Amino acid sequence: MSNNLSFLKTLLVYTVIASLLLSGCAGAGTAQKGVNYIYAYTMTQPVKTDQLIFRDNYIYIQFNIDGSAINFQLQNVSGAPMSILWEKVSIGVNKRTSSVRSTGNFYSAQQESPESVVIPPLGYIRETIIPRENIYQNKGSWVEKDLFLTNDHGYPKVKKMITGFIGNEVTLSVPVKIGEIVVDYPFTFSISKITPLPSGLLPPVKERPPVPKTPFMESAMGSGVVPVVIAAGVLGVAIYLLSQKKTPAADL
């Protein structure tokens, strides 16, 4: 009986952690119980730099990564017009790769790729991109899932998990059409530092496109809610089992 009780208590802990991982953050600017964390990144590919800046003969690009999205400014330093092939852009978190939403379709229920914009020589664009499935609408508000957990919710095990994320990677592949040729730019960012914020202090405001006045409603509140419901169901079953009177094995 003691072994079963220990197993169920362990199941409870890991179910809570799993539900936090699947649910991500609850909307920007919402106060949460526990400690918030800020992540710092180092670019490791195609060059190693803490400045998150890359330049070659065609582009000059600067990155900023917040809790759930990648912001960047890309300037055309070539002599030909260029554009990003958005239908082929991908983002990966610990090897899991997905398509993206960008500024043009950040708050959209549609599944189409963002529209490409022609960038003339010396012109530039500013973009915010997020894994396609990591943003959805819940009860009229847009919710973003974190790339990595950014709040420990007061659980020591979650805190330990967060501090163990150092070295984890975010990858980004950006195919750029320059004149008549296409150059694929692969970037890799590694977590170099994780800083806990003072209790009750929220992270900096995230740079985001304006929210539409009449946003589209996601069916079933977005695919990100389903795993959380499943995790909550498992948690409920575990609580029920723990609350029942235990029958000695000899009485079975």
C-alpha positions in Angstrom: 0.0 0.0 0.0 2.8 2.4 0.8 4.4 1.8 -2.6 1.1 2.6 -4.3 0.7 5.8 -2.3 4.2 6.8 -3.1 3.6 6.1 -6.8 0.3 8.2 -6.8 2.0 11.1 -5.1 4.8 11.1 -7.7 2.1 10.9 -10.4 0.5 14.0 -9.0 3.7 16.0 -9.1 4.6 15.1 -12.6 1.0 15.6 -13.8 1.1 19.2 -12.5 4.5 19.8 -14.2 3.2 18.3 -17.5 0.1 20.6 -17.4 2.3 23.6 -16.9 4.5 22.7 -19.8 1.5 22.2 -22.1 -0.4 25.3 -21.0 2.5 27.8 -21.4 1.9 31.3 -20.2 -1.6 32.8 -19.6 -1.6 36.1 -21.5 0.8 38.9 -21.5 0.9 41.1 -18.3 -1.0 38.6 -16.2 0.3 38.3 -12.6 1.2 34.7 -11.7 2.0 32.9 -8.5 5.6 32.0 -8.2 8.8 33.4 -9.7 9.2 34.7 -13.3 12.4 34.0 -15.2 14.2 35.8 -18.0 16.2 33.9 -20.6 19.4 35.1 -22.3 20.6 33.5 -25.5 23.8 33.2 -27.5 23.8 32.7 -31.2 25.9 29.6 -32.0 25.2 29.3 -35.8 26.1 30.6 -38.3 28.4 32.6 -36.0 28.9 32.7 -32.3 27.9 35.9 -30.7 26.0 37.2 -27.6 24.8 40.2 -29.6 22.5 38.0 -31.7 23.6 39.9 -34.9 24.6 38.4 -38.3 25.8 40.0 -41.5 27.0 38.9 -44.8 27.0 40.4 -48.3 23.3 40.2 -48.6 21.6 40.7 -45.2 22.1 42.4 -41.8 19.9 40.9 -39.2 19.4 41.5 -35.4 17.4 39.3 -33.1 15.7 39.6 -29.7 14.1 36.5 -28.2 11.4 36.9 -25.5 9.5 34.2 -23.6 7.4 33.0 -26.5 8.6 34.6 -29.7 11.5 35.8 -31.8 11.7 39.4 -32.9 14.1 40.5 -35.6 15.0 43.3 -37.9 16.4 42.4 -41.3 18.0 44.9 -43.7 18.8 44.3 -47.4 22.4 45.2 -47.9 22.6 43.7 -51.3 22.1 45.4 -54.7 19.0 43.4 -55.5 15.4 43.3 -54.2 14.7 40.4 -51.7 11.9 38.8 -49.9 11.4 36.1 -47.2 9.8 32.9 -48.4 7.4 32.6 -45.4 5.9 29.3 -46.4 9.3 27.7 -45.9 10.3 29.5 -42.6 10.5 27.1 -39.6 11.3 27.4 -35.9 12.5 24.6 -33.7 12.5 24.2 -29.9 14.7 21.3 -28.8 14.5 19.6 -32.2 10.7 20.0 -32.5 10.1 22.0 -35.7 7.0 23.8 -36.8 5.9 26.5 -39.2 5.4 30.0 -38.0 3.1 33.0 -37.7 4.6 36.4 -38.3 3.5 40.0 -38.0 1.1 39.7 -40.9 -0.9 36.8 -39.5 0.0 36.8 -35.8 -3.6 37.1 -34.7 -5.4 35.1 -37.4 -7.6 32.0 -37.3 -6.5 31.2 -40.9 -3.8 28.7 -41.7 -2.3 30.6 -44.7 1.4 31.5 -44.7 2.3 35.2 -44.1 2.5 37.4 -47.2 5.9 38.1 -48.5 7.0 41.8 -48.8 9.6 42.9 -51.3 12.6 44.6 -49.5 14.5 47.0 -51.8 18.2 47.5 -51.5 19.0 49.2 -48.1 15.4 48.7 -47.0 14.5 46.7 -43.9 11.6 45.0 -42.2 10.8 44.2 -38.5 9.1 41.0 -37.7 7.8 39.0 -34.8 7.5 35.2 -35.3 6.0 32.4 -33.1 5.4 28.7 -33.6 2.1 28.4 -35.4 0.4 26.3 -32.8 1.7 28.4 -29.8 -0.9 31.1 -30.1 -4.6 30.7 -29.8 -7.7 32.5 -28.5 -9.4 31.7 -25.2 -12.5 33.5 -24.1 -11.8 36.5 -26.3 -8.1 36.9 -25.3 -5.1 35.8 -27.2 -2.9 33.3 -25.3 0.8 32.5 -26.1 2.6 29.4 -25.0 6.2 29.9 -23.9 9.1 28.5 -25.8 10.3 27.3 -22.4 8.7 27.6 -19.0 9.0 31.2 -17.6 7.2 30.8 -14.2 7.7 28.1 -11.6 4.3 28.6 -10.1 5.8 28.1 -6.6 6.8 24.4 -7.3 10.4 23.5 -6.4 10.5 20.8 -9.0 9.5 23.2 -11.7 12.1 25.7 -10.6 14.7 22.9 -10.8 13.5 22.1 -14.3 13.7 25.7 -15.4 17.2 26.2 -14.2 18.2 23.0 -16.0 17.2 24.5 -19.4 20.6 26.2 -19.9 22.1 24.9 -23.1 18.8 24.1 -24.7 18.4 25.4 -28.2 16.0 27.3 -30.5 16.6 27.0 -34.2 15.3 29.2 -37.0 15.4 28.6 -40.8 14.8 31.7 -43.0 14.9 31.2 -46.8 15.5 34.5 -48.5 14.9 35.1 -52.2 17.6 37.6 -53.4 17.0 38.6 -57.0 16.5 35.2 -58.7 18.4 33.0 -56.2 17.3 31.6 -52.8 19.6 31.5 -49.8 18.6 29.5 -46.8 19.8 31.1 -43.5 19.8 28.7 -40.6 20.2 30.2 -37.1 20.8 28.4 -33.8 20.3 30.1 -30.4 21.4 28.5 -27.1 20.2 29.5 -23.7 23.2 31.0 -21.9 21.6 32.4 -18.8 18.4 32.2 -16.8 17.7 35.0 -14.3 14.9 34.9 -11.7 13.0 38.1 -11.2 12.2 39.5 -7.8 8.9 38.2 -6.4 5.9 39.8 -8.0 7.9 41.5 -10.8 6.6 40.8 -14.3 8.9 40.4 -17.3 9.3 43.3 -19.8 6.4 44.0 -22.1 6.7 41.9 -25.2 6.9 43.5 -28.7 3.8 42.4 -30.5 1.7 43.5 -33.6 -1.5 45.4 -32.7 -4.4 43.1 -31.7 -7.3 43.3 -34.1 -10.4 45.1 -32.8 -12.6 42.2 -33.8 -10.3 39.2 -33.6 -11.2 35.8 -35.1 -12.4 33.2 -32.7 -10.4 29.9 -32.7 -12.6 26.8 -32.8 -12.5 24.8 -29.5 -10.3 27.6 -28.0 -7.3 26.4 -29.9 -5.5 23.1 -30.0 -3.3 24.1 -27.1 -6.2 23.7 -24.6 -6.8 20.0 -25.3 -3.6 18.6 -23.7 -4.2 20.7 -20.6 -7.7 19.2 -20.2 -6.2 15.8 -20.6 -3.6 16.5 -17.9 -6.3 18.0 -15.6 -8.3 14.8 -16.0 -5.3 12.6 -15.1 -4.7 14.8 -12.1 -8.4 14.4 -11.0 -8.2 10.6 -11.2 -5.0 10.6 -9.2 -6.6 12.8 -6.5 -9.7 10.5 -6.4 -7.5 7.4 -6.0 -5.6 9.0 -3.1 -8.8 9.8 -1.3 -10.2 6.3 -1.3 -9.9 3.9 1.6 -7.1 1.4 0.9 -8.0 -2.3 1.1 -5.2 -4.5 2.6 -3.8 -6.9 0.0 -4.7 -9.8 2.3 -8.4 -8.9 2.0 -8.5 -9.0 -1.8 
